[in-house]
């Protein structure tokens, strides 16, 4: 696998996708824990599970994987237009 990226999409929970989004936003595990009101240890476990599922070796490879598979949106990259909920 080039660049340590998984070649097939995997099944991730809503919480795991939420954590990937926060990792991509640059938050530390401690900051993610505070934002989601869970323990840092829980975040550590989620990230470990995510890295295993996505077959990535670190946070940078995880963000690359998430961009490749359209799991995150960064600076208008991989973004889709969502309907405006205020209308």
N, C-alpha and C positions, 0 to 999 in steps of 0.2 A: 504494500500500500504506500503510495507516494505521499510523503509529508505526514505520515501517521494518520491519514484520514480514512474513515470507514467508507467502503464502497457501496454499502446498502443502507437505506434508511432504517431506523430502529423505532421501536415503540417507546415513547417517553410519557410519563405522567404530566398532568397540568402543572404540578409543583416543580417537577424537573425542568420543564420548559420555562417556567417563571425564573428559576434559578439560573438557567443558561442566559436568559435575557439580562439578568442583573450582573452576571459575570462579564457579559459582553459590554455592559455599561461601565465596567471598570471597578465595580465594588469589591471590597475584600470580603472574605467569609464572615468576619465580624460585622461588617456593615450590612451584609445580606441578612444575617441573623436578626439584627436590630430592626431592619425594615420589615421582615416577615414575622417578627415577634416569635421566633423560635431560637433554640440554642445554637451556638456556634458548632457544637458537636454534631447536631442534626444536619447543619449545612455541610460540614465536612463529609458526613456519610452520604448525603445526596450527591455531592460533587464526585466522590469516589465511585459511586454507582453509575453516574452519568459518564464518567471517563471510561469505565469498563464497558458499558452498553455501546458507546460510540467508538470504541477502540481508539481513543485518542490518549496521548501521553501527558498532556498538560493543558492549562487554561488557554494558551494561545492556539494550540491545535484544536481545542474544543470550539473556540469562537470561529476559527476557519471552517470547521465542520458545520457549525450552525449556519454560517453564511452560505455555504455550498448547498445545504439542504433547505434553505429558506426558513429556518427556525427563528432567526432574529432579523431585525432591521437596524442598520447603523448608518447614520448620516445619509438617509435616503437611498441606501443600497439595499436591495431585496425587499423594498417596502411595497405594500399594496395599499390602495386607497380604501379606507373603511368608511362606511356611511357615517355622516355626522349625526350623532345621537341626539343633539339638541334640536334637530328639526322635527 
